[in-house]
Amino acid sequence: MKRFPFAAVTAITAAFALAPLLGHAQAFPEKSITFVVPFAAGTATDQIARALGNAITAETKQPVIIDNKAGASGFIASQNVAKAPADGYTVLITTNTTHAANEHLFKKLPYDPVKDFAPVAALGKGGQIMVVNPSFPAKTVAEFVALAKKEPGKYSFGSGSSSSRMAGELLQQMADIKLLHVPYKSNTLAVTDLLGGQIHMMITDTATGLPQVKGGKLRALGMSSASRSPLAPDVPTISEAGVKGYEMGYWFAAYAPAKTPPAVVKRLNELLVKAAKSESAKSAFYEPTGTEVFTTSPEELAKFQAGESQKWGRIVKAAGIEAE
């Protein structure tokens, strides 16, 4: 009787054990996928989820359902996905808010941004736009800073995401001004109050703020990115406009529940990366919002997230923000 080396037997056994998983992954998806979004409909995260979902549906012929679970700084959506079956059919489409900033802004999270998730892919990154109501007296960043210095604490800024909040906090720190922070469940809600004159300023994602600027309902003072946006070339960067060295951006990424089979994560990564690079997603979201297509492997996302968490931790500490 012919004998096989132990290593060979082990390899054959492992191959047989993996065969069903690989077969399942190749057939994935066999039903609808749910994209859980931590922010309200109309926000940039919602828009990118819908654009990617449509591209994946066109590719797989399976529907992608968008489930907006807004509020609590992304806690609700993150918990929902963390507790979902680890089969690849529930995916969190999120930002640095839930997976880099929150752990530094709150003393205790109801989810672990590392242990509770399987990184799938980065999806995009971009800058934000500083906007005020057209009736506000400041027409430039320098004028806004001058007013804020003259009357510390009089003027407010709203935020509906950690990216938006940190952008305002960093502005205060670098410009040496004091503003009143007004939190919202989403940036769209903050924009509504900005339009109504309840708050004075906000720094929001371009997907939310730029349409209001182009419609003449808000005035743009500056871009938070290092360079001007091709969508608003006449709007200077905040650094150009008076706060030298200022830069603050945001990113999007996809996460599955922890313990999702690696083969399924790999398949999700392939679908999402292809969707992000599709012409339909570019025309529906990336180009209109000035968002850069930025994709990674699951392993690269894990490393990127770790570096971003450290960076956001430094910003929170430098801004003197105490965890809630």
Buried (B, 14 or more C-beta within 10 A) or exposed (E): EEEEEEEEEEEEEEEEEBEEEBEBBEEBBEEEBBBBBBBBBBBBBBBBBBBBBBBBBEBBEBBBEBBBBBBBBBBBBBBBBBEBEBBBBBBBBBBBBBBBBBBBBBEEBEBEBBEBBBBBBBBBBBBBBBBBBEEBEBEBBBBBBBBBEEEEEEBBBBBBBBBBBBBBBBBBBBBEBEBEBBBBBBBBBBBBBBBEEEBBBBBBBBBBBBBBBEEEBBBBBBBBBEEBBEBBEEBBBBBBBBBEEBBBBBBBBBBBBBEBBEBBBBBBBBBBBBBBEBEEBBEBBBBBBBBEBBBBBBEBBBEBBEEBBEEBBEBBEEBEBEEE
